[in-house]
Amino acid sequence: MKGLVIKNTGSWYTVLTEDGHTTVDCKIKGSFRLKGIRSTNPVAVGDRVEVDVRENDCAYITAISDRSNYIIRKSPNLSKQSHILAANVDQAFLIITVNYPETSTTFIDRFLASAEAYRIPVVLVFNKTDRLNAEELHYQQMMMQLYDTVGYRCEAISAATGDGIHRLNELLKDKITLFSGNSGVGKSTLLNRLIPGVQLRTAEISAAHNTGTHTTTFSEMLRLPQGGWAIDTPGIKGFGTFDMRPEEICGYFKEIFSFSKNCRFSNCTHTHEPGCAVRQAVEDHYIAQSRYASYLSMLEDEDEGKYRKAY
């Protein structure tokens, strides 16, 4: 039997069978963990799998079909392992808040770099615009202009009031979309707005620390009323990139890669070499200092040996 993994609770997987209506709760077959997959979740939401149903009604996932793509990050608890957020997605929505809580540009850039590595289009969704004062709205506008200039679509919305939601509905139609972001950015509130009746749990952010709490504890695919799927994932506090070599990282920053073609040396790391077109572009404000700082931080991760080869 073949099917689609639509929920992952960590120990059980819910698989939607090919008829599009029947679901089966599955475990991973024991030998499946012995194939050298250094991941906290060798099976991810969005995977196409084969299922073996036994006589005692126990079902086991026995094989995974080749993935078209996936978004992966370094496991927050096990640095030697990876964590796959979702597989076989058409696009990703990164939910961002400039306050309540603040999403850092480093987090945004690391997510974008990982998406670029697997050619997954990303829409940056700036939420909670209804709560922002004039100064915060100006900062949000500057951030949106920065990422729009780089080449990413940006949308400003309010999940609480519904402002701007219609634009997202048009982008979601008939596509599989990963929803991700820091804890507390309003991902569950947004999905409740997009999918009437789903009633995902929400929580207020911490007033003392301006941070969110985890309300989603597992990944799940939710059917969209206009066609397509939304993949709801637990909020994440950091995004450690995984399985990237230092010489590749430049290629995942669109504007840095563009200027790197003019560097004096073909193997320029854009950190200290003479004739570096990238550092000159940063000085001339053609590359944002925040983006360059994110690039350097990813190089430092590699230097510290935080990455291991993913399987």
C-alpha positions in Angstrom: 0.0 0.0 0.0 1.3 3.5 -0.9 0.4 6.8 0.8 1.3 10.2 1.9 2.6 11.0 5.4 0.3 13.8 6.8 1.2 13.7 10.5 4.3 13.0 12.5 4.0 12.8 16.3 7.6 11.5 16.8 6.6 7.9 17.5 3.6 7.5 15.2 3.0 8.5 11.6 -0.4 9.1 10.0 -0.5 8.1 6.3 -3.2 9.1 3.9 -3.7 6.2 1.4 -4.0 6.6 -2.3 -7.8 6.8 -2.2 -7.4 10.3 -0.6 -9.8 9.5 2.2 -8.5 6.6 4.4 -5.8 7.2 7.0 -3.5 4.6 8.6 -1.5 5.1 11.8 2.0 3.6 11.3 5.3 2.9 13.0 8.7 2.6 11.4 9.8 -0.9 10.7 12.8 -1.7 12.9 15.3 -2.3 10.2 14.4 1.1 8.7 16.5 2.9 11.3 19.6 0.9 10.4 20.1 2.4 7.0 22.5 5.1 8.1 20.0 8.0 8.1 21.4 10.3 10.7 18.2 12.2 11.3 15.9 12.7 14.3 13.1 11.9 11.9 14.0 9.6 9.0 10.4 9.9 7.9 9.0 13.4 7.4 5.6 14.9 6.7 5.2 15.1 3.0 7.0 11.8 2.3 5.5 9.4 -0.1 5.8 6.0 1.5 5.0 2.3 1.3 3.0 0.8 4.1 2.8 -2.9 5.2 -0.4 -3.7 7.2 0.0 -6.8 9.3 -2.7 -9.2 10.4 -3.0 -7.7 13.8 -3.8 -4.3 12.3 -0.3 -3.0 13.0 1.0 -0.9 10.1 4.6 -0.2 9.3 6.3 2.2 6.9 8.7 0.0 4.9 10.1 2.4 2.3 10.3 6.1 1.3 10.0 7.2 -2.3 12.7 9.6 -3.7 12.1 13.1 -2.4 11.9 16.0 -4.8 13.2 18.3 -2.1 13.1 18.9 1.6 14.0 21.6 4.2 16.5 20.4 6.7 18.1 22.0 9.7 20.6 21.0 12.4 18.8 19.2 15.2 18.7 21.6 18.2 19.5 18.9 20.6 21.8 16.6 18.6 24.4 18.6 16.6 25.5 15.5 14.8 22.1 14.9 13.4 19.7 16.7 11.1 16.0 17.4 11.5 13.8 17.4 8.3 11.0 19.9 8.6 9.1 18.6 5.6 9.6 16.9 2.3 8.2 17.3 -1.3 7.0 20.9 -0.9 6.1 23.4 -3.6 6.9 26.5 -1.5 7.5 27.7 2.0 5.9 30.6 3.9 8.3 32.0 6.6 6.2 33.8 9.1 8.0 36.9 10.5 7.3 39.4 13.2 9.4 42.5 13.6 8.1 42.6 17.2 6.0 40.5 19.6 8.4 38.6 19.2 11.2 39.9 17.0 12.4 37.7 14.2 16.1 38.2 13.7 17.6 38.7 10.2 20.0 35.9 10.9 17.2 33.5 11.4 15.5 34.7 8.2 18.7 34.4 6.2 19.6 30.9 7.4 16.1 29.7 6.5 16.4 31.3 3.1 19.8 29.7 2.5 18.5 26.3 3.3 15.5 26.8 1.0 17.8 28.0 -1.8 19.9 24.8 -1.3 16.9 22.7 -2.3 15.4 25.2 -4.7 12.3 25.8 -2.6 10.6 29.2 -3.3 10.0 31.2 -0.1 7.4 33.9 0.6 8.2 36.1 3.6 5.0 36.8 5.5 5.2 39.7 7.9 2.5 39.2 10.5 1.0 41.3 13.4 1.0 44.5 11.4 -2.0 45.6 13.5 0.2 45.7 16.6 3.0 47.8 15.3 3.6 51.5 16.0 4.9 53.9 13.5 8.5 53.2 14.1 8.0 49.4 13.9 6.0 49.8 10.7 8.8 51.8 9.2 11.3 49.1 10.2 9.1 46.4 8.7 8.8 48.4 5.4 12.6 48.6 5.3 13.0 44.9 5.9 10.4 44.1 3.2 12.2 46.4 0.8 15.5 44.7 1.5 14.2 41.2 0.8 12.2 42.3 -2.2 15.3 43.8 -3.7 17.1 40.5 -3.1 14.3 38.6 -5.0 11.9 37.3 -2.3 8.2 38.0 -2.3 7.1 39.8 0.9 3.5 40.1 2.2 2.4 42.2 5.2 -0.7 40.7 7.0 -2.5 40.5 10.2 -3.7 37.0 11.1 -5.7 38.5 14.0 -7.8 41.0 11.8 -7.6 39.1 8.5 -5.9 42.0 6.7 -4.0 40.8 3.6 -5.1 37.2 4.0 -6.8 37.1 0.5 -3.3 37.6 -1.1 -2.0 34.5 0.7 -5.1 32.4 -0.4 -4.2 33.1 -4.0 -0.6 31.9 -3.5 -1.6 28.8 -1.6 -4.1 27.4 -4.1 -3.3 23.8 -5.3 0.2 23.9 -3.7 1.9 22.1 -0.8 3.2 24.9 1.4 5.4 24.6 4.5 4.6 27.1 7.2 7.5 27.9 9.5 8.8 30.6 11.8 9.8 31.3 15.4 7.6 30.4 18.3 5.0 33.1 18.9 4.8 34.7 15.4 1.2 33.7 15.0 1.5 30.7 12.7 -1.4 28.8 14.3 -3.6 31.9 14.3 -2.9 32.4 10.6 -3.7 28.8 9.8 -6.9 29.1 11.8 -7.8 32.1 9.7 -6.9 30.3 6.4 -8.7 27.0 7.3 -12.1 27.6 8.9 -12.8 25.0 11.6 -9.3 23.7 12.1 -9.0 25.3 15.5 -5.3 25.0 16.2 -4.2 25.9 19.7 -2.7 29.4 20.2 -1.0 31.1 23.1 0.1 34.6 24.1 3.7 35.5 24.0 5.7 36.1 27.2 5.4 39.7 28.2 8.6 39.5 30.2 10.8 38.1 27.5 8.9 38.9 24.3 9.2 35.3 23.2 6.7 32.7 22.0 5.7 29.3 23.5 5.3 26.1 21.5 1.7 25.5 20.7 2.3 23.1 17.9 4.1 20.0 19.1 4.2 17.9 15.9 4.2 18.4 12.1 0.9 18.0 10.2 -0.5 18.5 6.7 -3.8 20.3 6.7 -6.0 20.3 3.6 -6.7 23.8 2.3 -10.3 24.7 1.2 -9.1 26.2 -2.1 -7.1 23.1 -2.9 -3.6 22.1 -1.8 -2.0 21.5 1.6 -0.5 23.6 4.4 2.2 21.9 6.5 2.1 23.1 10.1 5.4 22.7 11.9 6.4 23.5 15.5 7.8 26.9 16.1 11.6 27.0 16.1 13.9 29.3 18.1 17.0 28.9 15.9 17.9 27.6 12.5 21.2 25.7 12.3 22.0 25.0 8.7 23.2 21.5 7.9 25.2 19.7 5.2 26.7 22.8 3.5 30.3 23.2 2.5 31.9 26.6 3.0 32.4 27.1 -0.7 28.7 26.5 -1.3 27.3 29.0 1.2 27.9 32.0 -1.1 25.6 30.4 -3.7 22.7 30.4 -1.3 22.8 34.2 -0.9 21.5 35.5 -4.3 23.1 39.0 -4.2 26.4 37.8 -2.7 26.7 35.1 -5.4 26.0 37.8 -8.1 28.8 40.0 -7.0 31.2 37.1 -6.3 31.6 36.6 -10.0 33.7 39.8 -10.1 36.1 38.8 -7.3 39.8 38.6 -8.2 40.1 35.0 -7.1 37.7 32.3 -8.1 38.0 30.7 -4.6 37.4 33.9 -2.7 35.7 33.4 0.6 34.7 37.1 0.8 36.3 37.5 4.2 39.8 38.9 3.7 41.1 38.4 0.2 42.3 41.4 -1.9 40.1 42.3 -4.9 36.9 41.0 -3.2 33.9 42.4 -5.1 31.6 41.2 -2.4 33.2 43.1 0.5 33.4 46.2 -1.8 29.6 45.8 -2.5 29.0 45.7 1.2 31.0 48.9 1.7 29.1 50.5 -1.2 25.7 49.4 0.3 24.8 47.2 -2.6 24.8 44.3 -0.2 23.0 44.8 3.1 25.3 44.5 6.2 22.8 42.2 7.9 22.9 39.7 5.0 26.7 39.8 4.9 26.8 39.2 8.7 24.5 36.2 8.2 26.8 34.8 5.6 29.8 35.2 7.9 27.9 33.5 10.7 27.3 30.5 8.6 31.0 30.3 7.7 31.8 30.4 11.4 29.4 27.4 12.0 31.4 25.4 9.4 34.7 26.5 11.0 33.5 25.3 14.4 32.8 21.9 12.9 29.1 22.0 13.8 28.0 20.4 10.5 28.1 16.7 9.7 27.2 15.1 6.4 23.4 14.3 6.2 22.0 11.2 4.8 
